[in-house]
Amino acid sequence: MRLLKKFFRSSKANVSIMFGLAAVPLILAAGVALDFMQGSHLQSRMLLAADNAGLAAATSESNDVGELRKIVRDYLEKNGVLHGNFTPPVIEVVIMDNGNVKVNLKTQMNTSLMRVIGRNKMDIEATSIISRDFGDLDIALVLDNTGSMEGRKMTTLKSASKELVKTLFDAKTRDSVIKVGLVPFAQYVNIGMKNRNASWADIEPDGSTKVQKTRWRRKVIRRYDCRWETRYYYRDGVRKSRRVKKCKYEYGPKYKETYWKTVRTKWYGCVGSRNYPWNTKDERPTYKIPGIMNKSCSRALTEMTDNKGQIISGISQMKANGSTYIPAGLMWGWRVVSAAEPFANKDTGSRKRQRAIVLMTDGENRSSPKYPDHSGTNTTTANKLTSETCENIKKSKEKITIYTVAFEVSDSKTQSMLRSCATSPSHYFDADNSAELTASFRKIAKSLAQLRIAE
């Protein structure tokens, strides 16, 4: 009996050993698949980094390989591509015979279960070639039209923007296609009355209702001791003044008055924000964008067009009014240049277009969301939404290049936010005066007229 029990115990042990041996190849195969999946993800990340870093390097217009390599390294460092479950990438930058800039990144990813078969590293390589010849280009000009831009600033912005547009159209070759979109912004963005019934917009109809109300009134008998005073107020963070007449009044007895008041709702083209996080993403067009009633805002945006005169005319019509909410302009700049809904600015044919956004502002966020409108005043929230939207744009598959311009901005937090928003430090411009704003737009126009991703 004891011998029989020993036999069964021995038999079970053999089965367990056989099962364990059979499981090893299955576990190893799963591990190899996991490692290859992680390797594929890393290579996609490296390809995107090589494209954007190459654009940053080529924008500098430098022909010094060492300087270009430093620009690439700075971009990779800023975007966290130098550190992770892989060796620091070996960066190779080459200026090719035709003037194109080639960026090659080589790294080795640490494997997991492939170590069992003695393979501790997986080679990853990504290459991008940036052409310095003019190619197809879509660009959205996202321009601050807030109250603080009134006067000299708006005049300079209009002049610099028109020059940028003319430079791009003058530089295009016969077979290249250039389109420009214009997004004036303040507290809100105006999408235009033609989009009132768009499938992606949620805008209630205009209407009016009469309501009976009661109030107490007192008749003014006489006015005396009148004098003029200076009153100070702030418009988009800028201190302004006006002269007002102040008097003393003598009133008669109170009396009750009943009257009818007409309550009107009217849409002037302004739109607010979808709830977070969809107010930072160019996704889910079925989640409609809310209209804001009884609010006036900047002139209507101009969708992508190859009509230079239309863009120049739109810039001429810009007016300064309202407070600053940068995410509104940035989000609509993304929507205008994007291949996704609502405007579906898709590639045509086999040629892929370079896409870019130029964001210009003269001050810090003054408004913040109280969904769906932007009547809040939480600057911290508005800055976070600005930064998050910038990162989402840079991570998009469309490889959108972001240029940011701070025009006479004194707030260090806003400067830092705009610098981080740009594709690279070389895509950020700090203009302390009108002359520097014009110079910044000239540099942007020149770099846009030269760059496209060739491979």
Stockholm file with secondary structure:
# STOCKHOLM 1.0

chainA/1-455         MRLLKKFFRSSKANVSIMFGLAAVPLILAAGVALDFMQGSHLQSRMLLAADNAGLAAATSESNDVGELRKIVRDYLEKNGVLHGNFTPPVIEVVIMDNGNVKVNLKTQMNTSLMRVIGRNKMDIEATSIISRDFGDLDIALVLDNTGSMEGRKMTTLKSASKELVKTLFDAKTRDSVIKVGLVPFAQYVNIGMKNRNASWADIEPDGSTKVQKTRWRRKVIRRYDCRWETRYYYRDGVRKSRRVKKCKYEYGPKYKETYWKTVRTKWYGCVGSRNYPWNTKDERPTYKIPGIMNKSCSRALTEMTDNKGQIISGISQMKANGSTYIPAGLMWGWRVVSAAEPFANKDTGSRKRQRAIVLMTDGENRSSPKYPDHSGTNTTTANKLTSETCENIKKSKEKITIYTVAFEVSDSKTQSMLRSCATSPSHYFDADNSAELTASFRKIAKSLAQLRIAE
#=GR chainA/1-455 SS CHHHHHHHHHHHHHHHHHHHHHHHHHHHHHHHHHHHHHHHHHHHHHHHHHHHHHHHHHHTCCCCHHHHHHHHHHHHHHTTCSSSSBCCCEEEEEECTTSCEEEEEEEEEECSGGGGGTCCEEEEEEEEEEECSCCCEEEEEEEECSGGGTTHHHHHHHHHHHHHHHHHHHHCCTTCCEEEEEEEESSSEECCGGGTTCTTEECCCCEEEEEEEEEEEEEEEEEEEEEEEEEEEEETTEEEEEEEEEEEEEEEEEEEEEEEEEEEECEEEEECCCSTTGGGCSCCTTSCEEEEETCCCSSCCEEEESCHHHHHHHHHTCCCCSCCCHHHHHHHHHHHHCSSTTTTCCCCTTCCCEEEEEEEESSCCCCEEETTEEEECCHHHHHHHHHHHHHHHHHSTTCCEEEEEEESCCCHHHHHHHHHHSSSGGGEEEECSHHHHHHHHHHHHHHHTTCEECC
#=GC SS_cons         CHHHHHHHHHHHHHHHHHHHHHHHHHHHHHHHHHHHHHHHHHHHHHHHHHHHHHHHHHHTCCCCHHHHHHHHHHHHHHTTCSSSSBCCCEEEEEECTTSCEEEEEEEEEECSGGGGGTCCEEEEEEEEEEECSCCCEEEEEEEECSGGGTTHHHHHHHHHHHHHHHHHHHHCCTTCCEEEEEEEESSSEECCGGGTTCTTEECCCCEEEEEEEEEEEEEEEEEEEEEEEEEEEEETTEEEEEEEEEEEEEEEEEEEEEEEEEEEECEEEEECCCSTTGGGCSCCTTSCEEEEETCCCSSCCEEEESCHHHHHHHHHTCCCCSCCCHHHHHHHHHHHHCSSTTTTCCCCTTCCCEEEEEEEESSCCCCEEETTEEEECCHHHHHHHHHHHHHHHHHSTTCCEEEEEEESCCCHHHHHHHHHHSSSGGGEEEECSHHHHHHHHHHHHHHHTTCEECC
//
